[in-house]
Every structure is written in C-alpha cells, then in structure tokens.
Amino acid sequence: MQYSYRGKDDRGIVQQGLLVAASADAAASELMRRGITPLTIDERQEQVSLSDRLNGTPLFRKRVTLDELIVFCRQMNALTKAGIPLIRTMRGLAETTRSPVLADVLSDVTSRLEGGTTMAAAMQAHPRVFSELFVAMIHVGENTGMLDDAFKRLSDILELERDTKRRLKQAMRYPTFVIIALLAALMVVNFLVIPKFAAVFNKLGADLPFLTQVLVGTSDFLLSYWYVLLFAIASGGLLLRQWKQTEKGRLTWDRYKLRMPIIGPLLELITLSRFARNFASMLSAGMPVTHALTVVADATDNAWISSHIKEMRAGIERGESLLRTARQSQMFTPLILQMIAVGEETGSVDEMLNNVADFYDEDVDYGLKRLAESIEPILIVAMGILVLILALGVFLPIWDLGAAAMGRG
C-alpha cells in the first residue's frame, strides 16, 4: 500500500512524500529508520488505469531496453566516481529515469540496499533486467572497491552488444522487405488474380496445362481453407516456441542455427566475439577463471556454445590449461589458439582475449557488409522463378486459346 507522509528530519526541516509499506505502522517505522519523525501518515488511494493494469502483467509489461541500461551504467560510473553515497545515487536515478519499469526496479534495489543487502544481491532479484554477467561484474566491483570501473566495463559491453544488434538489423532490412513483398505478391495473385482467370477458363471449357492446374488448385485451397492454414502456422509456431524452451530443444535449435547458410557463420562469430570480450572483462576485474567461465556460459545466448564453454570450465577444474580446453572445444581457429597460448605464456590472457574479440569483430563487420550482397542473388532467383511460374501458368492457356481461335477462324 502507498502512504503520503509529512514529517521532520533531524535538522527540523519538514519532509513530505510517498512511501510504500504494508501498513501505517510499518510506514512510521521506515520513516523513523530514515531519521524522519512522522507528523501525518495518510493512506493514498490510487486509481489504477487499464493501461497500468496491462503493464503490470508479465505479458504486457515493458522491458528495460539496452539504451536505458547503458545510460544507467554511465550515470552510475560518473556518480560513484564522484564519491556520492550509493543509496543516494540509486534513489536519485530512480526518481529521474524516464522508464517506469527501470524506476520501479531501482526503487526496489534501493530499498534492499537500505536493508543491508549488497548491490549484487539486490540486482539478482531482477533477472529480467540485470543478467548474470551484469550481477557478476557488480559483485566483483563491490569486492574490489572498484564499482565505478565495473559500471564502466558494463557500459562498454552493452554498447558493443547494442551496436552489433543494430548492424545486424540494418543488414537484414533489405532481405526482410523483399521477402515480405514476395509473400504479399503471392497472396494478391492467389486471392485476386488467379480466381479471375480460372473463371474465364471455366467458361471457355479449355483444357488447362498442368502448371495452370497447379496454380488454380493452390488458389482454390487457399480461398477455401485459409483459416486452417493460418491456424496450422500459428500452432506450429507455438509448438516450436515451447520446444525451444526445453533444454534439449534449445540445445538442438541453437546448434542447427549456427549451421544455417550465410547467416549461421555470422551468428557464430558474433557469439564468440561476445564470449571473448566478456571473458576478458571478467579476468581483468580479477575473477577466477572457472568462475568467469561459469558466468560467461550463463550469459551466452546460444546453448550450444554455452555447453562448450562449460566443458572448458570442467577441463580447467581437472587441471588442464586454458589453451588445451580451448583446443578441445573446437570452437576457435588456429590463429585464435595461438593468441591464447601467447596470453598464457605472458600472463596477459585478458589482453589476448580482447585481441581475439577485435579479430572476431572485424570478421563480423565484413560479414554484415556482405550479408545483403550474399542474400540478394538468392532473392533475385526466387523472384525470377516466381514470375516465370505465374507467367507460364496464366498466359499459356491464353496463348493456346488464342491459337485455337485463329485456327478456327
């Protein structure tokens, strides 16, 4: 429940505001703990709108975007570096952020901090906002007294992730537009064009070529059973989604996703680049290798690569070197393995891993630039085949009817 309060602090200054508590007594206790002597505490009746109720449900609740997390990390880096108390910083950011979801999360984290919980533990209560990697970096920053540096590293990691997603979306924009245009053209032809021609052919009673019969049959099926097809597609998509949420399903899906033509190798490069950079950040922050591998494996969004990272961790726990476990994983090229070997010999594995990530990023940049060029010929061929089928299926009977009419004439 929400209460509006009015009270005086230790200096006699009147303070007023809103407070969430289980009861009026609990609100009074919370105010006394903050050093405020309550004068009035009134229950606040909130009018909850339909949009607020929808946003409160998990299905319609908005997510915290990468941009909002990046801004939050930058602000925390600047404020903690300036020596401002952590609770005051978090409460100020909760009041000034434009995202209602992030404001609620930061308010809850602040309340937990006031209760004596560490920041990492408080953030761990919100896994939909703060990932395992995020929480682990904050945990290391708290233990080493370098929380500002942890937020700086997190902002860099999130910026790279955001830039990669933007470039991937930009590269896929043209192919996606062409595919949507093709599907729209197919729907128009099957629902509007072919039925008109079929009516003409039926009136003339002509024998139709096989290709025309296929097109007319397809059009008739879509016109008669479009709702069945739509239901089958929706059901298939739902079943696929449920299957991907299982451990075996996600592992299989992520494995074959990396084998997709053109896009698969690019997704693998992006995932390995993120792994190398996150692993380097963990090691630079002073985290043990096995713990760093555990965190990075949980933060990896590909279950197949995550399983290999966990196998690397198991190998290191058995006493094997990082180079040997990396070679056994069969995820890295000989050049990358050589860089890891140099890092182990010189004691600068984190620096070498950053070089590995830079190497992968160059390949990703080149792959993203060539992605549209690689897909474009396939789309052109598909469009040509579609136009050829439609032209032959629709115009061949017309030519035959025209030739028969000229012969009779």
ZIGIMO-V885961 format. One record per helix or strand of 2 or more residues. SS is the DSSP state (helix for helix, strand for strand). FROM is the first residue (numbers start at 0). TO is the last residue. Records with the same first field share a line. If there is no record, write none. Layout:
# ZIGIMO-V885961
SS->FROM-TO, FROM-TO
This chain:
# ZIGIMO-V885961
strand->1-7, 13-19, 36-42
helix->23-32, 49-55, 65-80, 85-95, 99-113, 118-123, 131-143, 146-203, 209-244, 246-256, 262-283, 288-298, 302-316, 321-328, 333-345, 348-407
